[in-house]
Amino acid sequence: MTAAQTDAAAPAPVSVEDVQALLRDQAYITDRGLAIAIFLALKLQRPLFLEGEAGVGKTEIARALAAGLDTDLIRLQCYEGLDVNHAVYEWNHTRQLLEIRLMEARRGADESVDADIDVFSPQFLIKRPLLEAIDESRDRAPVLLIDELDRADEEFEGFLLELLADYQITIPELGSFHAAYPPVVVITSNRTREVHDALKRRCLYYWVDYPDYQKELQIVTARLPDAPRQLAQQVTSFIQELRDTELYKIPGVSETLDWTSALMALNMRQLEPEVIDDTLGIMLKYQDDIEAVRGEPVRSLLERSQNRGPRRGGRRG
């Protein structure tokens, strides 16, 4: 790869501060630790492995990067049973069969027609997200998001090793495909199971924690600039307090934003216990959690959130 190709492949910010500014322009607020991890992933062309609880903003990092770098976002959503045919490539069997029948028909009409056809040529190849991300026809590096890898089977991780190590994929019938511009790879995991060390060794790792009060308030005001200041402060304080409650599923930043949007739609300018009770389902997704918080616990949480100063640290999952 030439020097010119390297520059085009990784339009990386030149400093950690540039990374923070790039993400801030996309209304994504990040601390210095995460910005360093992203900067190094861009500079060293290494995959970035992000772990953390659901809803803390891991997926949004890839979206913000793609928008900030003005490039395509290619997303592979992982799930149980995901295999090479859905993640990497498959052959267009219907088109192959039609082509064979068409050639047979032509030869039936004229025996001099050569009926040989290579049905395992690129024209019959269907590119799935991983192969699409290293397409040689690309003029710049895309952002490849491999989302919620922990939901896929462990065997699927083996398909990723060649891609993450060399930014290439080998198809037995066609050979190896190499990325002209290696993609910016972001892998996320909610840690419902451990990801194998062989994959982690190929990546830069960062744990995305729940934000502290100041950072979460910045997120709310950046993403929802029309939110009343008092409401944004009260919502952030209440969510911070709620995360210290014994719950089956703690609300993430996405729930904070959803709840603030809902309160704005209800024309609320400050929190009231009755409205909190009525909108608990936006923050909490399990009935047992809702019942545990509704009523007097909500009033106690609201009082404590209003009496306490800004929190200094995020809750570690």
Summary of the structure (lengths in Angstrom):
residues: 317
radius of gyration: 24.6
end to end distance: 41.6
largest distance: 90.3
contacts: 941
relative contact order: 0.13
helix: 49%
strand: 12%
